[in-house]
Structure formats: C-alpha cells, structure tokens
C-alpha cells in the first residue's frame, strides 16, 4: 500500500507531560483513506491534523454508520516505541465493520497504516511514567444521500492524543451502580461491535449513576435483566471464592482485548477462570456472604480498574474493604509491565516499531 505523507508546516509544541489529560491534545497529523465500490480502499495519506468537511446528508450523521477502536503506543525505557496487540484491534474493527455493513480493511493494510502513522508521530509518544500515545482509528459511512442502505462510500481515519496516567493519584477503587432499568444491548444487536451508538445509548443510565455518586454503570442483559454483562466502557471480572468469573461473550458484550489478555495471564498462572453466565442474584449472594473477594473492570484506557463498592436496588455492598485487591494489582502490574517494556513479553503481544 502506498501512503502519501504531507508534513505540517506549522508543528505544535509538545505538551508538558505533567499536564496531560485524556483525549484533549492531538498530534500534528492524521491518517485518512477513502473507500468506494469502484476503487476499494484508496488514497491512503497522512496529512496535517485538520477539521473534516462532510456533506450534510452524510450517512454517518443520520444513521450512525460508524465504528472505532482504541489502543496505545508506549515509550519503552530504551527509547523505542511499541504497540500492544494491534492485530487484535484491527480484527475487532473488521468484526464491527461487518456488523454495521461497512467495508472491511485488509489486516496488512490496516497494520501498515497504523504503524506508518505512529512512526510519523513518534516524537509525540511521551516517556514520563504512566503516559502513552492514545490511538483512535475510526471508520464511517459517507454516502451523500438520505436513503437507508448498505454503505458505498466510507472514510477511515486515525488520530492520536498523548495521554497521562488514567490514575494520577494511584489506582483508586471506583463505585459502581448496577443498572436495572435501561439496557446497553441485546443478543443479535450491536453489543459486540465497537460503535458510537452503543455508547450514546448508555449516557442516560450513566447520568443517573453520577447523580447518586457512582462513577459507572454495571449493565444487565437486555432480555431477562438478570445476567451481568459489562461495566460502562469496560469488561468486568469477579474473584468469587477461588474462581475468577467474567461474563460469557454471548453477542451483546464487547470482546475486550484487555479482557482477553487478563484471561490468558490468569490461565497461564494456573488460576481457575470461568467465562460463563453470572446472574445478579448469584453476585448479590456472593457480596452478602463474603465470597466475593475482588472485582475489577478492564479496558484500554484504564487497563484495570478496581471496584470498591456496588449498589443494587439501593443496597450498598463494599468489595474488599473498598481497597484494591492483590489479584487486581497483580494484573495491573503485569499488563502495564509488558505494555511499557518493563517486564519480558512472554506472550508475544507487543509490536515494536
């Protein structure tokens, strides 16, 4: 694949690493590539970061034909930059594209686009403790008509943002509300796809949780309102007795890459890991009788996020005395150690540029 590179004539000053938030500062360039039936994917280019110009009837604006991914580039102690499991993100992007009838991108082309872009923006990858370069590939339908149909024209874009530590003051357990009114997704829907509509539809419950002082929502399944699914923008895991339980991927849950990595680490270390249906009643009983030892969310942004309190039907349950558990801390340390190149990657997950 040929990628045209147009460098900016007005590069921005790099930000102070101590002031980095999440997704508010963007690098000098962006990657774009167009799709149409006649040419397939074409005109791959890296250009100065700029606003987009799209037709008012563009498909994405009216029918939500949009998918996205999130991954990070990490600066190692030796100065090199590496990605964490980028092919997993590319494959999930294509799975999402298939569900929303958007054109899929050949894996080799998507990887070349990603790595070439990161190399172009390599100087933006910070080196301070806990910082990284967050990458946001996204793809949307761009037909200039109001008819509802399979997308014929699309645009694939990658932008990047240097980000700070998700936990500037350490890993603090979060308070989670189990949602029993709204649902996030149903089997047969778009729950397993990483598309904007899934997140927009979750905002109402998130607002209700915030009003009660809770940071995120733990979703139940959309059919029986009975089985645990995922937390906000993360997958979820529970240590019940000596068993690590995470909800089974039934089609309404996003197949998280951090989730998959946690499972593979735990299995390699000999832990009992079950991907199964977990009812809210079983979880509630484990909270009552004390067999729920730890709970955590897992995702790209936070890596691992300990859960210190759960609210269900106005009943509060404290998990592990509101502190981060030993296993949760171990997973965080193991994953971040591999991602930043501090510990050997025995799984072959990292991709050095």
KAFENJO-V244617 format. One record per helix or strand of 3 or more residues. SS is the DSSP state (a for helix, b for strand). FROM is the first residue (numbers start at 1). TO is the last residue. If there is no record, write none. Layout:
SS/FROM/TO + SS/FROM/TO
This chain:
a/17/19 + b/29/36 + b/40/48 + a/59/63 + b/66/68 + b/71/75 + b/81/84 + a/86/99 + a/107/120 + a/122/124 + b/132/141 + b/154/163 + b/174/178 + a/196/200 + a/203/211 + b/216/220 + b/227/231 + b/234/240 + b/243/247 + a/257/268 + b/272/276 + a/280/289 + b/292/299 + b/303/312 + b/315/318 + a/320/322 + a/326/339 + b/350/352
